[in-house]
Amino acid sequence: MMRKLILICLPVLVSCKFTPYSGSDVYNAEAHLPEDEALHFKNSLEWWYFTGHLDDVNSGREYGLEYVIFHFNPRNKNDYLMTNFAITVPESGKFVYDYKILKLDSLLKPELPLRLVAEDKGRLHKLEGSMGKYYIKANMKKEPVEVELSTEALKPVLLHNNTGYETYGEYTKAGYYSFPRLSAKGYLNIDGKNIEVAGELWYDRQWNCVGVWQKEVAWDWISVQFEDPSSELMLYRLHHFGDNKVLFGGSYYDEEGNAFTLQEEDMELEELGYWESSRSKAIYPVKWRLKVLSLNLDIIIEARIPDQELGVGFTTFYKLYYWEGMCSVTGELNGKPVTGKSYVELTNRDAFNKK
C-alpha cells in the first residue's frame, strides 16, 4: 500500500529529484520496533495513517474518520509535513475534509514518543504517542469540524510480509506494519455539536517509499475489520502503467493473532458498481466482490456514500483528486456469515482505463 505516492511527490516536488540515501538502515531485513515508528531523518517519504469507524455513544450515529500525517524531505535539506483529515456522515450523506502542506523551519528529530504537529493560520493537526497508544487532534479551517481521540491497541502489531517490509513485485519494497484494531475514544465536534464518540481505527505505518515515487503507478488499498470472528484483512492492488501489469498483495490477521501473507493467485477482486465525480470526472468503483480462496472468503464491500472524493490543491493551477471512503462488509468467511467495516483508498483512477 504505497499510499499517496503520486499525491505528494509529483505535484509538490515536480522539479525535485530525491537524492539516494546511502545509510545502512534504508532497507533492513525486517522492521525494527519501536525505532521505525519514529520518523526517518534523511530523504524520507513516510506516513502515519488512521482510518476507521466511530459511533456517537449516546445516539449510535455512525461516522467515518481518515487522518494522516506525511513526512518528506526530498533534498535532505527541509522537512515537510502534510496532513489530511476527513469525516464521513453516512446518515446525512455528508463528507468533509481538510489538508495542509507545511514546510518546517527546522529539521525534525527521530524521537519517540511521536510528537508531530502541523499548525498554521487557525489549523492545528497533531499526533502524539507510539506503538498503539496514540493521541490525535485535528480541526478543519473552513468547516466547523474538530476531532480529539485517544487510542489503545486491541491486538499486537501486524508485520506485513511477516517482516514489516512489504515487497512490491520486482519494483521495490518499503517498511510497512499496522495496528489493525485500535480502540478509540474521544470527541467529535461537527454541525455545532460536541459528540462523545467511541469506535475502532486501523493504523498504518509505512516508510522508505522513495523507491517507487517516480514510477507510473496507481494504488487501490482495502482494509477490513471483521466483527465475528474478530479478524482483519489488508489488500492492495498496484496498477503499473509502464508495463501494464497489475500486482496484488495483502495480509490476513486471524482472531488468535496469527498473520498470513496473501498471494496474488489467491485473490479475486471484482468491481460491481461505479460513481463518477462531477468535479474531477474520474470514475471510481464503489462496490466490490472480494474472494480469497485460502480463507474461503467471499464478501461484498460497498461504500456507505458514493461521494468520498478529496481534492488536494498543490498549486493555483493543479488539484489532485483521489477517493478514500467508509465502507461496509457482508458475506461469508469459512462458510459462515460475516459482517465487517472497511476503508478503501483509490489513487490515480483517472490515469488508467475507466469502466
Residue pairs with C-beta under 8 A, 6 or more apart in sequence:
1 166
1 176
1 204
1 206
1 219
1 221
1 234
1 236
1 345
2 168
2 174
2 206
2 209
2 212
2 217
2 219
2 236
2 238
3 47
3 49
3 204
3 206
3 219
3 221
3 345
3 347
4 47
4 68
4 70
4 322
4 347
5 45
5 209
5 212
5 213
5 217
5 219
5 347
6 213
6 217
6 218
6 320
6 347
6 348
7 312
7 320
7 322
7 347
8 45
8 70
8 72
8 82
8 213
9 45
9 72
9 74
9 213
9 214
10 213
10 320
11 314
11 315
11 318
11 320
12 80
12 101
12 314
13 72
13 74
16 74
16 75
17 74
18 43
18 45
18 74
18 75
18 210
18 213
19 43
19 74
19 75
19 76
20 43
21 42
21 43
21 76
21 210
23 42
25 32
25 40
26 208
27 165
27 173
27 208
28 165
28 175
29 163
29 165
30 159
30 163
30 164
30 165
31 159
31 163
31 164
31 165
31 175
31 176
31 177
33 131
33 157
33 164
33 177
34 112
34 130
34 131
35 112
36 164
36 175
36 177
36 205
36 207
37 112
37 114
37 130
37 131
37 205
38 110
38 111
38 112
38 114
38 130
39 46
39 71
39 108
39 109
39 110
39 114
39 116
40 46
40 71
40 110
40 207
40 208
41 73
41 107
41 108
41 109
41 110
42 73
42 76
43 73
43 74
43 76
43 210
44 71
44 72
44 73
44 207
44 208
44 210
45 70
45 71
45 72
45 207
45 208
45 209
45 210
45 213
46 70
46 71
46 72
46 175
46 205
46 206
46 207
46 208
46 209
47 68
47 69
47 70
47 71
47 204
47 205
47 206
47 207
48 68
48 69
48 114
48 116
48 127
48 203
48 204
48 205
49 67
49 68
49 203
49 204
49 205
49 206
50 65
50 66
50 67
50 68
50 134
50 136
50 182
50 201
50 202
50 203
51 64
51 65
51 66
51 67
51 201
51 202
51 223
51 324
51 343
52 64
52 65
52 182
52 184
52 199
52 200
52 201
52 202
52 225
52 341
52 343
53 62
53 63
53 64
53 65
53 199
53 200
53 225
53 326
53 341
54 62
54 63
54 64
54 65
54 184
54 188
54 197
54 198
54 199
55 61
55 62
55 63
55 197
55 198
55 199
56 62
56 63
56 195
56 196
56 197
57 196
57 197
57 198
58 195
58 196
61 89
61 91
61 195
62 89
62 90
62 91
62 304
63 87
63 88
63 89
63 188
63 190
63 197
63 199
64 86
64 87
64 88
64 89
64 90
64 304
64 308
64 325
64 326
64 343
65 86
65 87
65 88
65 147
65 149
65 201
66 84
66 85
66 86
66 97
66 324
66 343
67 83
67 84
67 85
67 86
67 125
67 136
67 138
67 147
68 83
68 84
69 81
69 82
69 83
69 116
69 118
69 125
69 127
70 80
70 81
70 82
70 83
71 79
71 80
71 81
71 108
71 116
72 79
72 80
72 82
73 79
73 80
73 107
78 103
78 104
78 107
79 103
79 104
79 106
79 107
79 108
80 101
80 102
80 103
80 104
81 100
81 101
81 102
81 104
81 116
81 118
82 99
82 100
82 101
82 102
82 118
83 99
83 100
83 102
83 118
83 125
83 138
84 97
84 98
84 99
84 310
84 312
85 97
85 98
85 99
85 125
85 138
85 139
85 140
85 147
86 95
86 96
86 97
86 98
86 308
86 310
86 324
87 94
87 95
87 96
87 97
87 145
87 147
87 188
87 190
88 94
88 95
88 304
88 305
88 308
88 325
88 326
89 95
89 190
90 304
90 305
90 326
93 305
93 307
95 305
95 307
95 308
95 325
96 140
96 143
96 145
97 140
97 310
98 123
98 138
98 139
98 140
98 141
98 142
98 143
98 145
99 310
99 312
100 118
100 120
100 123
100 125
101 314
102 118
102 120
108 116
112 130
113 128
113 129
113 130
114 127
114 128
114 129
114 130
114 134
115 126
115 127
115 128
116 126
116 127
116 128
117 124
117 125
117 126
118 124
118 125
118 126
119 125
121 141
122 139
122 141
123 139
123 140
123 141
124 137
124 138
124 139
125 137
125 138
125 139
126 135
126 136
126 137
126 138
127 134
127 135
127 136
128 134
128 135
128 136
129 135
129 151
131 153
131 157
131 179
132 151
132 152
132 153
132 157
132 179
132 182
132 203
133 150
133 151
133 152
133 153
134 149
134 150
134 151
134 182
134 203
135 149
135 150
135 151
136 147
136 148
136 149
136 151
137 146
137 147
137 148
137 149
138 146
138 147
139 145
139 146
139 147
140 146
144 189
144 190
144 191
144 192
145 188
145 189
145 190
146 187
146 188
146 189
146 190
147 186
147 187
147 188
147 189
148 186
148 187
149 184
149 185
149 186
149 187
149 197
149 201
150 184
150 185
150 186
151 182
151 183
151 184
151 201
151 203
152 182
152 183
153 179
153 181
153 182
154 181
154 182
154 183
154 200
155 179
155 180
155 181
155 232
155 253
155 257
156 257
157 177
157 178
157 179
158 177
158 178
158 179
158 180
158 232
158 234
158 251
158 253
158 259
159 177
159 259
160 166
160 176
160 177
160 178
160 234
160 251
160 261
161 167
161 176
161 251
161 261
162 259
162 261
164 175
164 176
164 177
165 173
165 174
165 175
165 176
166 173
166 174
166 175
166 176
166 249
167 173
167 249
168 174
168 212
168 238
168 247
168 249
169 238
169 245
169 247
171 211
171 212
171 215
171 217
171 238
171 240
171 247
172 211
172 212
172 215
173 208
173 211
174 206
174 207
174 208
174 209
174 211
174 212
175 205
175 206
175 207
175 208
176 204
176 205
176 206
177 204
177 205
178 202
178 203
178 204
178 205
178 234
178 251
179 202
179 203
180 202
180 203
180 223
180 225
180 232
180 234
180 253
181 200
181 202
181 225
181 230
181 232
182 200
182 201
182 202
182 203
183 198
183 199
183 200
184 197
184 198
184 199
184 200
184 201
185 197
185 198
186 196
186 197
187 194
187 195
187 196
187 197
188 194
188 195
188 197
189 195
200 225
200 341
202 223
202 225
202 232
202 343
215 240
215 242
216 240
216 241
216 242
216 351
217 238
217 239
217 240
217 241
217 348
218 238
218 239
218 241
218 346
218 347
218 348
218 349
218 351
218 352
219 236
219 237
219 238
219 239
219 345
219 346
219 347
219 348
220 236
220 237
220 239
220 269
220 344
220 345
220 346
220 347
221 234
221 235
221 236
221 344
221 345
222 233
222 234
222 235
222 236
222 288
222 290
222 301
222 342
222 343
222 344
222 345
223 232
223 233
223 234
223 342
223 343
223 344
224 232
224 233
224 234
224 299
224 301
224 329
224 340
224 341
224 342
225 232
225 340
225 341
225 342
226 232
226 233
226 329
226 333
226 338
226 339
226 340
227 338
227 339
227 340
227 341
228 338
228 339
229 254
229 255
229 333
229 338
230 255
231 252
231 253
231 254
231 255
231 333
232 252
232 253
233 250
233 251
233 252
233 253
233 262
233 292
233 297
234 250
234 251
235 248
235 249
235 250
235 262
235 267
235 269
235 290
236 248
236 249
236 250
237 246
237 247
237 248
237 269
238 246
238 247
238 248
238 249
239 246
239 348
239 352
240 246
240 247
241 351
241 352
247 264
248 262
248 264
248 267
248 269
249 261
249 262
249 264
250 261
250 262
250 267
251 259
251 260
251 261
251 262
252 259
252 260
252 262
252 292
252 295
253 259
253 260
254 260
260 294
260 295
262 292
262 294
263 294
266 292
266 293
266 294
267 290
267 291
267 292
267 293
268 289
268 290
268 291
268 293
269 288
269 289
269 290
269 291
270 288
270 289
270 290
271 285
271 287
271 288
271 355
272 285
272 287
272 288
272 289
272 300
273 285
273 286
273 287
273 302
274 283
274 284
274 285
274 286
274 355
275 283
275 284
275 286
275 303
275 306
275 307
276 282
276 283
276 284
277 283
277 284
277 307
277 309
277 321
279 309
279 311
279 321
280 309
280 311
280 321
280 350
281 350
282 309
282 321
282 323
282 349
282 350
282 354
283 349
283 350
283 354
283 355
284 306
284 309
284 323
284 346
284 349
285 346
285 355
286 302
286 303
286 306
286 325
287 300
287 301
287 302
287 303
288 300
288 301
288 302
288 344
289 298
289 299
289 300
289 301
290 297
290 298
290 299
290 300
290 301
291 297
291 298
295 333
295 334
296 332
296 333
296 334
296 335
297 331
297 332
297 333
297 334
298 331
298 332
299 329
299 330
299 331
299 332
299 333
299 338
299 340
300 329
300 330
300 331
301 327
301 328
301 329
301 342
301 344
302 327
302 328
303 325
303 326
303 327
303 344
304 325
304 326
304 327
304 328
305 325
305 326
308 323
308 324
308 325
308 326
309 321
309 322
309 323
310 321
310 322
310 323
310 324
311 319
311 320
311 321
312 319
312 320
312 321
312 322
313 319
314 320
321 350
322 345
322 346
322 347
322 348
322 349
323 344
323 345
323 346
323 349
324 343
324 344
324 345
324 346
325 343
325 344
326 341
326 342
326 343
327 341
327 342
327 343
327 344
328 339
328 340
328 341
328 342
329 338
329 339
329 340
329 341
329 342
330 337
330 338
330 339
331 337
331 338
332 338
